[in-house]
């Protein structure tokens, strides 16, 4: 179990570029593999999660070339994948296993998908149940609710599905299955989750229509290869945004960040807390809005966070909670029960680690109350094998009274392999 000890910092300054967006990188491989022609991808995130997706499609006969700068995907069309010779290992990637389950449900072959010890504990019923309604034949542990999942691909039919939760993974899994389904597949959510799939489906030529909190995909429409440029991942930028806000005398420019409105809840929340954050040079690349983000240190205040903004910031809550720990007053978080079914139970993990650092936290079923403090204590905290917990606690160390040791940091490689190098570059000692 590797760990890192991080000392307090005097400032966070400079200009950085964070790695490519993880969600868009996943989808570029998937849709590129199903399209006709050669798709090129610039800015692809070579984290372990995305590499799991790449390996899975290579195992299904897709030629994918990587020269270290550009990914080239030789698409095989909707019906060109081949049955894999072995189990498809999705590693720690919930996106890979859930999305690929939808895609595999419409194939003409048998496949098995699994993952590491953490992924095998994550709930799969949320995708297995609606896919079964479409005609998918999926078996797995615990009545098909846990991986490994065995999928007998075959004909699917379109359905009108009302998702009980707002989840881009559920929606995207059904959209991918919908490419193979007879008729139309419609997915409606309580509130709109991130819409990278919708944007990329349109970019690759799928038949797709949107409505309020919903999307409809028509099956049987072939996709066409594209040139994709992946913007920087706002989930990765979030750690540096919070670092610059809470560390005195800081000014940081984060360039080329994706600012898709379905993902900018982190910016809305931090600005509502009093954060000095500005979007510069706003533009659009490969169907996605992009900007440079300028962040200056600020005196934050506690706020109430709930409702529609929560799914727009669901992956950024570990970082948001660190900001709340330094804010004046109480920050209340509600409607965030989804945090309990991430790589770990993030509500319990965040609350426990912040208490170790001297912060008063009251944990409830769908969120927590955090009483901010001008001073965090040093000590040892546990990532719980969760990359976002590891990175958020590393940011907290910048404003602690003494060094913080973060254990089990190998998980950071799943989404942000260069995180600690970039953090070292920006902090003043």
RAWOQUI-V737484 format. One record per residue. N is the residue number from 1. RES is the residue in one letter. SS is DSSP state (hx for helix, st for strand, lp for the rest). OMEGA is omega in whole degrees, -180 to 180 (none if undefined). Layout:
# RAWOQUI-V737484
n & res & ss & omega
N & RES & SS & OMEGA
N & RES & SS & OMEGA
This chain:
# RAWOQUI-V737484
n & res & ss & omega
1 & X & lp & -179
2 & X & lp & -178
3 & X & st & 178
4 & X & st & 176
5 & X & st & -175
6 & X & st & -179
7 & X & lp & 174
8 & X & lp & -178
9 & X & lp & 177
10 & X & lp & 179
11 & X & st & 172
12 & X & st & -173
13 & X & st & 174
14 & X & st & -179
15 & X & st & -176
16 & X & st & 170
17 & X & st & 179
18 & X & lp & -179
19 & X & lp & -178
20 & X & st & -177
21 & X & lp & -177
22 & X & hx & -178
23 & X & hx & -179
24 & X & hx & 179
25 & X & hx & 176
26 & X & hx & -173
27 & X & hx & 178
28 & X & hx & 177
29 & X & hx & -175
30 & X & hx & -177
31 & X & hx & 175
32 & X & hx & 179
33 & X & hx & -177
34 & X & hx & -177
35 & X & st & 172
36 & X & st & 180
37 & X & st & -177
38 & X & st & 176
39 & X & st & 175
40 & X & st & -178
41 & X & st & 175
42 & X & st & 179
43 & X & lp & -179
44 & X & lp & 178
45 & X & lp & 180
46 & X & lp & 172
47 & X & lp & -176
48 & X & hx & -180
49 & X & hx & -179
50 & X & hx & 177
51 & X & hx & 175
52 & X & hx & 177
53 & X & hx & 180
54 & X & hx & -179
55 & X & hx & -179
56 & X & hx & -179
57 & X & hx & 172
58 & X & hx & 180
59 & X & hx & 177
60 & X & lp & 171
61 & X & lp & -180
62 & X & lp & 177
63 & X & st & 180
64 & X & st & -178
65 & X & st & -178
66 & X & st & 180
67 & X & lp & -179
68 & X & lp & 178
69 & X & lp & -175
70 & X & st & 173
71 & X & st & 174
72 & X & st & -178
73 & X & st & 179
74 & X & st & -174
75 & X & st & -178
76 & X & st & -178
77 & X & lp & -176
78 & X & lp & -172
79 & X & lp & -177
80 & X & lp & 179
81 & X & lp & 178
82 & X & lp & -180
83 & X & lp & -180
84 & X & lp & -180
85 & X & lp & -174
86 & X & lp & 175
87 & X & lp & 177
88 & X & st & -177
89 & X & st & -178
90 & X & lp & 178
91 & X & lp & -180
92 & X & lp & -168
93 & X & lp & 174
94 & X & hx & 178
95 & X & hx & -179
96 & X & hx & -172
97 & X & hx & -177
98 & X & hx & -180
99 & X & hx & -177
100 & X & hx & 177
101 & X & hx & 176
102 & X & hx & -180
103 & X & hx & -177
104 & X & hx & -179
105 & X & hx & -178
106 & X & lp & -179
107 & X & lp & -180
108 & X & lp & -178
109 & X & lp & 180
110 & X & st & 177
111 & X & st & 176
112 & X & st & 178
113 & X & st & 179
114 & X & st & -180
115 & X & lp & -178
116 & X & lp & -175
117 & X & lp & 180
118 & X & lp & -178
119 & X & hx & -180
120 & X & hx & 176
121 & X & hx & -174
122 & X & lp & -173
123 & X & lp & 178
124 & X & lp & 180
125 & X & hx & -177
126 & X & hx & 174
127 & X & hx & -178
128 & X & hx & -176
129 & X & hx & 179
130 & X & hx & 177
131 & X & hx & 177
132 & X & hx & 177
133 & X & hx & 178
134 & X & lp & -180
135 & X & lp & -180
136 & X & lp & 177
137 & X & st & -174
138 & X & st & 175
139 & X & st & 179
140 & X & st & 177
141 & X & hx & 175
142 & X & hx & 178
143 & X & hx & 179
144 & X & hx & -178
145 & X & lp & -179
146 & X & st & 175
147 & X & st & 4
148 & X & st & 175
149 & X & st & 175
150 & X & st & -172
151 & X & st & 172
152 & X & st & -177
153 & X & lp & 180
154 & X & lp & -178
155 & X & lp & 178
156 & X & st & 175
157 & X & st & 179
158 & X & lp & 178
159 & X & lp & 172
160 & X & st & -171
161 & X & st & 175
162 & X & st & -178
163 & X & lp & 179
164 & X & lp & 179
165 & X & lp & 175
166 & X & lp & -176
167 & X & lp & 178
168 & X & hx & 180
169 & X & hx & 177
170 & X & hx & -178
171 & X & hx & -176
172 & X & hx & 177
173 & X & hx & 180
174 & X & hx & 177
175 & X & hx & 179
176 & X & hx & 175
177 & X & hx & -179
178 & X & hx & 176
179 & X & lp & -177
180 & X & lp & -171
181 & X & st & 173
182 & X & st & 180
183 & X & lp & -175
184 & X & st & 175
185 & X & st & -178
186 & X & st & 178
187 & X & st & 178
188 & X & st & -178
189 & X & lp & 175
190 & X & lp & 171
191 & X & lp & -171
192 & X & lp & 171
193 & X & lp & -177
194 & X & lp & -170
195 & X & lp & 178
196 & X & hx & -180
197 & X & hx & 179
198 & X & hx & -179
199 & X & hx & -177
200 & X & hx & 174
201 & X & hx & 179
202 & X & hx & -178
203 & X & hx & -179
204 & X & lp & 173
205 & X & lp & 177
206 & X & lp & 175
207 & X & lp & -172
208 & X & st & 173
209 & X & st & 179
210 & X & st & 167
211 & X & st & -175
212 & X & lp & 179
213 & X & lp & -179
214 & X & st & 179
215 & X & st & 178
216 & X & st & 179
217 & X & st & 176
218 & X & st & -176
219 & X & lp & 172
220 & X & lp & -179
221 & X & lp & -179
222 & X & lp & -179
223 & X & st & -179
224 & X & st & -178
225 & X & lp & -177
226 & X & lp & 169
227 & X & st & -175
228 & X & st & 171
229 & X & st & -176
230 & X & lp & 178
231 & X & lp & 176
232 & X & st & -175
233 & X & lp & -180
234 & X & hx & 176
235 & X & hx & 175
236 & X & hx & 178
237 & X & hx & -176
238 & X & hx & -179
239 & X & hx & -180
240 & X & hx & 174
241 & X & hx & 180
242 & X & hx & 179
243 & X & hx & -179
244 & X & hx & -180
245 & X & hx & -171
246 & X & hx & -180
247 & X & lp & -177
248 & X & lp & 173
249 & X & lp & -175
250 & X & lp & 171
251 & X & st & -174
252 & X & st & 175
253 & X & st & 179
254 & X & st & -170
255 & X & st & 171
256 & X & st & -179
257 & X & st & 173
258 & X & st & -179
259 & X & lp & 173
260 & X & lp & -177
261 & X & lp & 179
262 & X & lp & -179
263 & X & lp & -171
264 & X & lp & 174
265 & X & hx & 178
266 & X & hx & 180
267 & X & hx & 179
268 & X & hx & -178
269 & X & hx & -178
270 & X & hx & 176
271 & X & hx & 177
272 & X & hx & 177
273 & X & lp & 179
274 & X & lp & -178
275 & X & lp & 178
276 & X & st & -177
277 & X & st & -180
278 & X & st & 175
279 & X & st & -177
280 & X & st & 174
281 & X & st & -179
282 & X & st & -175
283 & X & st & 178
284 & X & st & -180
285 & X & st & 179
286 & X & lp & 177
287 & X & lp & -178
288 & X & st & 176
289 & X & st & -175
290 & X & st & 177
291 & X & st & 167
292 & X & st & -176
293 & X & st & 178
294 & X & st & -176
295 & X & st & 176
296 & X & st & -179
297 & X & lp & -173
298 & X & lp & 172
299 & X & lp & -175
300 & X & lp & 176
301 & X & st & 180
302 & X & lp & 179
303 & X & lp & 173
304 & X & st & -178
305 & X & st & 180
306 & X & lp & 173
307 & X & hx & -171
308 & X & hx & -179
309 & X & hx & -174
310 & X & lp & 179
311 & X & lp & 178
312 & X & lp & -179
313 & X & lp & -168
314 & X & hx & -179
315 & X & hx & -175
316 & X & hx & -176
317 & X & hx & 175
318 & X & hx & 178
319 & X & hx & 179
320 & X & hx & -179
321 & X & hx & 175
322 & X & hx & 176
323 & X & hx & 180
324 & X & hx & 179
325 & X & hx & -180
326 & X & lp & -177
327 & X & lp & 177
328 & X & st & 179
329 & X & lp & -173
330 & X & st & 171
331 & X & st & 178
332 & X & st & 179
333 & X & st & 179
334 & X & lp & 177
335 & X & lp & -176
336 & X & lp & -179
337 & X & hx & 177
338 & X & hx & 180
339 & X & hx & -178
340 & X & hx & -177
341 & X & hx & 174
342 & X & lp & -178
343 & X & lp & 168
344 & X & lp & 172
345 & X & lp & -171
346 & X & hx & 177
347 & X & hx & 180
348 & X & hx & -177
349 & X & hx & 180
350 & X & hx & -178
351 & X & hx & -179
352 & X & hx & -179
353 & X & hx & 178
354 & X & hx & 176
355 & X & hx & 177
356 & X & hx & -179
357 & X & lp & 174
358 & X & lp & -178
359 & X & lp & 177
360 & X & st & -178
361 & X & st & 173
362 & X & st & -178
363 & X & st & 174
364 & X & st & -171
365 & X & lp & -175
366 & X & lp & 179
367 & X & st & -179
368 & X & st & 171
369 & X & st & -178
370 & X & st & 176
371 & X & st & -177
372 & X & lp & -179
373 & X & lp & 177
374 & X & lp & -175
375 & X & lp & 172
376 & X & st & 178
377 & X & lp & 171
378 & X & lp & 178
379 & X & st & 180
380 & X & st & 180
381 & X & st & -174
382 & X & st & 178
383 & X & lp & -176
384 & X & lp & -180
385 & X & lp & -175
386 & X & lp & -176
387 & X & hx & -176
388 & X & hx & 174
389 & X & hx & -180
390 & X & hx & -177
391 & X & hx & 180
392 & X & hx & 178
393 & X & hx & 175
394 & X & hx & 176
395 & X & hx & 178
396 & X & hx & -178
397 & X & hx & -177
398 & X & hx & -177
399 & X & hx & 178
400 & X & st & -179
401 & X & lp & 176
402 & X & lp & -173
403 & X & lp & 174
404 & X & st & 174
405 & X & st & 178
406 & X & st & -178
407 & X & st & 174
408 & X & lp & -175
409 & X & hx & 179
410 & X & hx & -179
411 & X & hx & -179
412 & X & hx & -179
413 & X & hx & 180
414 & X & hx & -176
415 & X & lp & -170
416 & X & lp & -174
417 & X & lp & -176
418 & X & lp & -174
419 & X & hx & -174
420 & X & hx & 175
421 & X & hx & -179
422 & X & hx & 179
423 & X & hx & 178
424 & X & hx & -179
425 & X & hx & -171
426 & X & hx & -174
427 & X & st & 172
428 & X & st & -176
429 & X & lp & none
